[in-house]
Amino acid sequence: MIRSIKDTQAFSSLEGAEVVIGDFDDVETLARAFKGVERAFLLTNSSERAERQQSDFVDLARRAGVKHIVKLSQWAASLDSPVRFLRYHAAVEKKIRESAMAYTSPRPNLFMQGLLALRETIIGQGRFFAAVAGARISAVDVRDIASAAAAALVENGHEEHIYNLTGPQALSHGEMAEELSRALGRRARRRRWPPRPHVQSPQGFLYRSS
């Protein structure tokens, strides 16, 4: 499913793929996209609209007769979490469970490739900024997440399961900085962002903790 018809050609050459137009903000296109679909994978950007978009997706999937949804969730998703995106993931998981459709919820920890957002300050300044102190995090490669989600979608036996997905080792950001230093052959020092809800980062974007 793609949002814009201009992207059709880029995906139409994929073997076994049928390209359909679907926009999470346009329920009519989503409804058409579900025609003939029995299993669906659900993932959106983690924005303020995500819960509404994903809830609409679940409602339309149920009406269209979809039998199984694999919803990419998040490690520690909980309805009473103090973190906004963990609350919405849990809310959508609950909605799917209550829909009578089968569900599978892969819950990955921190995306390892998310560290690439900090590459400019790591390479240019030798500084690795993080909002977490000594907590260890089992970051996971997004390619492993994709493999797990694909297996849950096309194989039988994953229904009614929640899978916590992690990398092979839990590291603090300080330890990550040490590993980066070894890989780069130069020193990358961890620097902590102040623990405030909105912090101006060295690259000029806002970090949100909830």
Residue, then its C-alpha position, 0 to 999 in steps of 0.5 A: m500500500i502506497r500513499s501516492i500514485k507517483d510512487t507506483q512504478a517504484f514498487s510495481s516491479l516487486e515480485g508478487a506485489e500488488v500495488v494499491i493506493g491507501d492514505f491513513d488520513d483518507v478512510e475511503t482509500l483505506a477501505r478500497a485497499f482492504k479489498g480481498v485482504e485477509r492479513a494486514f501489517l499495521l505501521t504508521n509514523s509515531s505522530e500525534r495522529a497515530e492512534r486515530q490513524q491506526s484505530d481507523f485502520v483496525d475498524l476498516a479492516r474488521r468491516a472488510g473481513v480481514k482475519h489477522i493484523v500484525k501491528l508493530s508496537q513498542w517495547a513496554a507498551s502500556l495504557d498507563s505509561p507516562v510516555r505518549f507513544l507507549r500509551y497509544h500503542a497499547a490502546v491500538e493493541k487493545k482495540i485489535r484484541e477486542s475486534a475479534m480479529a487475530y492479532t500479533s504484536p511485535r514489540p521492538n526496543l530502541f531501533m538501532q538505526g535511530l542512532l544514525a540521527l546523531r551521526e553528524t555530532i558523532i563524526g564532526q564533534g566526537r559527541f554522542f548525545a543521549a537523554v538516558a544516563g546509565a540505563r542499558i537498552s537492548a537496541v535492535d536492528v530494524r532488519d531483524i524487526a522486519s524479518a520477525a514481522a514478515a514471519a508473523l504475517v505470512e506464517n501460521g502459529h503466531e496468532e494471539h502472541i506478543y513478541n518482545l524484540t531486542g538486540p543481542q546485548a543491552l548497552s548503556h549509551g556510554e557503552m554505545a559511545e565506547e563501541l562507536s569509538r572503537a568502530l570509528g577509530r576516534r573518540a566519541r564521548r557521551r553527552r547527556w541532554p538535560p532531563r526536560p520534556h523539550v530540549q533543543s538538540p545540537q542539530g536543532f530539532l526538539y527531543r520529546s520525552s512524552 
